[in-house]
Amino acid sequence: MMKSLILKKIDLDFAKVDIYENYLISQIKEGVIFEKQQLIQFYEIFELYYSGKPFVSIAERKYDYSINPNLLSESLFSNLLGIGEVCYSKASYKTALFEQKFFKGNFEPFYTMEECKKWAENLIVAYNKKAGL
């Protein structure tokens, strides 16, 4: 597994986001209702840190929150290779399986961060190999 160092920590009113070279890890705060305005803030982060390069978004689902699943079908970022969701309960895992149906790309739930990071790195490696990098 590649060693990844955190490049930047961002604290939004609704989430914490850690930026790494090839992926970001977000933790949406307890009780948040994630709607279009929050998605726009995530898109701004994607644009700022990952413009023109492949990346994976990892959601660390430590807290209970709601996301409008229709937002998952609106991805504007062709360089977003996938969304991994780290779940800490069977209920959140089931929620992730439901959300998975709405995302048109790679979307996988996991029970450990280590598994999820390995999956994300494999997506990056496969992308780079296909691109001849």
Buried (B, 14 or more C-beta within 10 A) or exposed (E): EEEBEEEEEBEBEBBBBBBBBBBBBBBBBEEBEBEEEBBEBBBEBBEEBBEEEBBBBBBBBBBBBEBBBEBBEEBEBEEBBBBBBBBEEEEBBEBBBEBBEBBEEBBBBBBEEEBBBBBBBBBBEEBEEEEEE
